[in-house]
């Protein structure tokens, strides 16, 4: 692949951890405005070169980093503007609700043991009391006074653990006009309850929400499963895909009269994977529930399955331990053999995968995918038409300052696994850590924005910066 080098042009600094970078056109304006949502609950926008506050819901966000040493995957996770935002002022939020902290679904660390069936068939019991927190998805409106106001709640979801809640989790589909919610598998590693493959579970799915339908339910119940929802809400939902571990959103790229969809599925121990697909058949939640009640298999044709938890990208999910005969090697054992076999022919194969450990000098070891975006601009010619992605931090044991990774790949016409290549950047961070926490783009995908944080801990405040990626 071609060697690409870019610069990072500073836009804003000393903000809290940026979880969403998006543009829209404000009512009365003629040009796009960059919006930045932070994990602690702020939404800013750039106007005349300055940072202005659009919304501040920090009091409504669960207190972050208190029980986890400062690290956290909860907070303000999703922001999406209605395609007609310029006219109707509607936008949507996904966040973890203040005052909903629970004890968690398990009392001890989980790791599957392929020799112990009890660890492979765990069940999430006592869900009303054994959970970590509650996430909500809400519709808001920008009033004529310029003040945002909440209109209604779309979903209230109880989550088993603090991690794998998704990030940049709300996006609108240009194909269907529906709001797309990406939900992680619930967390804890290895998906202990196999929520991602269970058709009734909200966790581990890509869900379409028809926001044109008003359910007239102002306070939806807190649920974990689709069949716990009122019928009026069930009728607004369809499942686009399952087998999700954790995703940094979904990106759409126009391809003639169709759209290519790109998603990244964050890995467990081996690889990070990016998937692409054009055709899919969303399944109405009402159909899923009907099939569940009748104990029958619903039509799976066209339904996307990313393979988790049986598969981690291109490999069967493995547990990793020290090699008994050679301490310098690692022993990899299939964690869920039966599931890997069962899902093998049903799963979507990745567009590309990259390793957590890769000794090749022209590659890199990754940590976690944090953003996937199509780039259709012409100002960086070698990237035009490519898929750009970010990894949180390059695996590096040299002791040098931590750096995230910017890289790209392309769709192959022969269907084989695509290669990927690092995009070189000017190092403007000096001795400071630079975790790449988010990747954003503008409406026509001609500009790319990078969110960077100086710490792994959301509780370490004001260490965030946003850059534009330029030639």
N, C-alpha and C positions, 0 to 999 in steps of 0.2 A: 504493500500500500504506500501511497505517496506520503512523504514526510511533510507535516504541516506544523507551522509555528505561528502563534498568535500573541497578541498583547492583551493585558487586562486593564481596561480603562476604568478608573475608580468613579463610582456614582455616589455612594454614600458609605459612611463608616460609623463606628461606635453605636450600633444598634443591637438589639437583642437578636437571638437566633432566627434567621429568616427561613420560614418553611414554605412560602409560596411567593413566586415572582411572576406577575402577569400584567398584561396591558389591557386597557379598554378605553373607550372614548366617553368622557364625562358629558352629561347633558349640557348643551350649549357650547361645547368645544368642537374643534375641527380636527385635532390631532390626537393620537393615542397618548395615554398617560400610564407610566409604570407604577404598579401597586406592589407593595411589599408587606406580607403578613409575617408576624413573628410568632414563635411558639408560645410565648407567654401571653399573647392575646391582643397585640396591637396590629392595626392595619394603617400603613402610611402610603402616601403617594408623592411623586416628584412633580413639583410645579415651579416653573421659572427657575430651575436649578436648585430649589430648596425642598426640604423634607417637610411635609405637612401631615397632620393626623386626620385620617378618614374615619376611623373607628377605634375605640379602646374598650375591650371587654375583659380586661385583666381581672376584675372582681368576679367574673362569671366562670373563670378558668380554674380548674383544680390546681392546688398549690403544687408546683413542680419541683422535683429533686429532693424532697424532704426525706423519703424513705429509701432512696436509691443512691445515696452518696453524691447527689448532684446530677447524675445522668437520668434522662427521662425520655420516653417516646410518646408521652401524652401532650395535651395542650391544644392550641389552635392549629389544626392539621390540614384544613381544606378551605379554599376560597374560590368561588367561581362566579363570574358575571354572566347574567342572562344574555343570550345573543342579541336581544333587543334592549339591552340595558340603557342605551342612549335615550330610548323613548319611555321605557317603563320603570327604570331605576331599580330593578330587582337583582339581588345577588344572594349567594348561598354560603353558609358557613358550616364547618364540621369541627367540633371541639369537645374536649373532655370537661365535664361539668363540675363546678366547685361544689364541695360538700358531699360528693358521692364516693369517697374513698372507702373501699372494703378491704378485707383481709387477704384476698387472692383465692384462687381456686385450688391451689395445692399448698401444703404446709412445708414441703421440702423441694429441693432442686430435682428436676426431672431429667432423666436420660434413659432412652429405651435400652433394654437388654434383650437381644434376639433369642436368648436361651430361656427367658422368663416371660411366658405369655401374659402374665398379669400386668407387665409394664407396657405391653403392646396393645392392650384393650382397655385402657383407662376410660372412665366415664365422668363427665362433669355433673356431679350431683349437688343438691342443695344450692342451686344457682341463685336463688333469691338472697342468700346470705354469703355464699362463697364466690365472690367476684372481686375484681380490683377497682373498677370505676365504671361510670356510665358516659358514653359518647352521645352527642346529639347532632342532628342535621337540621338546620333551620333556613327558612326563607326570610330575607330582609328586604327593605325598600328604602331607597334614597328619596326622602320627601322633598317637596318643592322648596322647603326652607333650607335645604342642604344638610339636614340631619338624618342619619340612618335610623330606621326603626324596625324592630322585628315584626313580621307579619304572621308567621305560623311555624310550628314545629312539624317536620316531616317524619323523623324517626328518632326514637330513643333506644340505644343499643347497650346492653350490659356486656362488659368485656371481662374475660377471666383473669388476664394478667396486664401488667403495665406496658408491655411492648407489643410490636406488630399491630399497630392501629392504622397503618397507612400514613402517607405524607403527600402533600399536593393531591389529596384524595378526592377532590371534586373537580370535574371537568365536564363541559358540555359537548355532546356529540354533534358534529356538523351534519352527520347523516340523518339522524332521527330527531334532532332537536331536544333530546332528553338529557337530563342531568345524570352523569355517570359517577357512581361512588365505588371506589376501590377499598375493600376492607381486608386487613391482614388476618392471619389465621388465629389471632388471639394471643399469641406469644408463648413464652417460656422455653422456646426451642423445641424442635422435633414435633410440634403440634400434638401434644400428649393425648388430646381427645379426638384427633382426626376430624376436626371441624371443617377443614378445607374441602374434604371429599363428600361430606354429608349434605345432601340436597336441601335439607330443612334448615341447616345452620346459616345464619347471615354472615358469619365469619368466613374468610378465605374465598371471597367471591368478587366478581365485578358485577355491579348491579345498576340497571337503568331505572331511573325514576321519572315517571311522566308527570311533570310539574304543572301540566295544563289541567289535570284533574284535581278538583278541590274536594277533599274528603270530609270537610266540615268537622274534623276532629282536632280541636285546639290543643289537647294534651294527650298525645299518643301514649299507650302503655310502654313501660320499659320491658324489652324482650331480648331474647337471644336467637329465637327461631322464627322462621317465616309463618308457621302455622299458629303462632301466638298473637299475630297481628290481627286487628279488626279487618273484616272483609273489604271495607272501603279502601284501606291502605294496601292490602294484598293486590288489589286490582290496578294499582299504580306502578307495581314493581315487576321487573323481569330480570332474569339472570343471564348475563352475557357470557360469563366464564366462571370456572371454579379451579381448585387446585392452586390457589394463591398462598404464598407464604407471607410476603410483605412487598408492597409495590409503591414506588414513588410516582404514582399517577399513571395516566394514559395519554398518549399523544396521537393525533390524527394527521395524516399527510395526504393531500389530494393527489390522486393518480387517475388522470383523465376524468371519467365520471364516477369514480369510486374513491374510497379512502383506505389507505393502509393504516393499520393500528399498530402502535408500538407500546410495549410494556416491559418493565424490568422486574424480575422476580428475585428478591434478595436471597442469597444462599445461606446455607447452614454452616458447613465447615470446609467445603471443597471449592465451589465455583459460584460466580455471579452470572446470571443469564438474562439476555434480552430476547424477547419474542416478537414476532410480527405476524399479522394475519389480515386478510381482506374480508373474506366471507365468514359469517357466523350466523347462527340461528338463535336469537334470544328466546328463552323459555319463560312464559308467563308464570309468575309465582302461583297463581291459582291452579295452573296445570300441574305444577310440581306437588302441590298439596293434595290435589285429587289423586295423583298417582301414589302418593305416600299413604293416603287413607285406604286405597284399594289394594295396597301392597303389591303394586305392579310397577314395572319399569316404564318410565316415560320415554318418548322418542328422544334419543341422544344425538341424532344426526345433525351436524352443524354446530353442536355445542362445543365450546372451547374448554379444554382441560389442560392446565399447565403441568399436571403430574404430581405436585406436592401433596401428601408427604411421602409417597412412595419413591418419587424421583426428585433429585436436586439438579435441575438443568439437564445436562446430558448424561448424568450418572444416577444409578440407584442410590438412594439416600443411605449414607454409611455412618456408623459410629467409628471413632478413631481412637486408637490406644497405642501404647508402646509395643513394639514388636518383641515377642518373647525370645527370639533367637538372635536379635541384633538391635541393641538399644538405640542405634543411630537411625533406625528406620521406624516407620509407622505402620500399624496394622489396621486395615480398613475392612469392616464387617458390615454386610448389608443389614440395615436396621429393621426394614419392613419387607422381607422377601416376598411374602404372598401379595402384598399390595403393589409392589414393583412389577410383578408378573401380571397382575390383573389389569393395571393401568397402562402397561407398556404399549399396546396397540391403539389405545384411546387418546394418548396424550399428544399435545402439540410439541414438535421439536423446536429447540431454540434457534433464533437467527444467529446468535453468537454466544459464546460463554468464555469467561476468563477465570483463571485460577487464583486462589488465595495465596498459593505458593507457586512461583514460576521462576526457575533459575536462569532462564534464557535471557541474555543481556538486552535483547530488543523488546522484551515484554515486561510486565510488571505484576506484582502480587497485589491483589485488591483486598478490601475489607468489607464494603457494602455499597451496592448501587444506591445513589441518591438522586439521580435525575436522568431521564431519557427524552430527547427532543429531536424532531426532524429539523433540518436546516435547509431552507430553500432560497437563501439570500445569495447574492453574487459578489459581495464585498470580500468574502474569503473564498475564492474560486475553487480551491482544492477540497472544500467541504460541501460545495453545492450539491444538494440531493442526497446527502449522507445522513446518518443517524448519529448524533452526538450524545455522549453520556458522561456522567461524573461518578467517581468513586470517592467515598468519604476520606480515605487515607491510604497511601501507598504502604504496603508491608515493607518495613525497612528496619533492620536491626543494627544499622551502623551508628545510631545515636545522633544522626543529623536531625534538624528540625522537621517536624511532621508536615507532609504535604499531601493534599488530595490529588486526584488524577483526573485529567480531562482527556477523553479519547473519542474515537469515532469508528464506525463500521458502515458497511453498505449491504444492501440486499442483493443476493446472488440470484441470477435467473435460472440456475440449474437446481435450486433447492438445497444445495449443500450448506454446511456450516460456514458462515462467513468469518473472515479474519477480522481483527481489530488492531488499531494502532494508536499509540499515545500521541496527543497533540501537545507539542512543546509550548510552554509559556515563559514569559519573562518572570524571573523570581523577584517579586517586589516585597516579599514578606520578611526578609532578613532572618533574624534568629527566632521569629515568632512562629508558633504553630499555625497551620492553615488547613483546617478540615473543610472539604468541599461538600456543603450540606444541601445544595439545591441548584437546579438548572431550570431556567425559564426562557420563554420566547415571546415575541409579540404576535399580533393577530395573524399576519401572513407569513410567519416563520422566517423572516429575513434578518432578525436580530436575535442574539443569544445573551442571556444574563446569568451570571454566576453568583450564588450565595456562598459566603465563606465565614467560618467561625473559628475563633482562636482557642477553643476548648471543646472537649467532648461533653462538658457539663452545661446544661441549660441554666443551671443555677449560677454559673459565672456570667454575670450580666455585662451587656454593652461591649461585647467582643466581636460583633458581626459587621461584615462589609458586603457590599453588592458591587459587582463590576459588570461592564459590558465587554464581551469577547470580540475583539476587533483584529484586523490584519496588522 
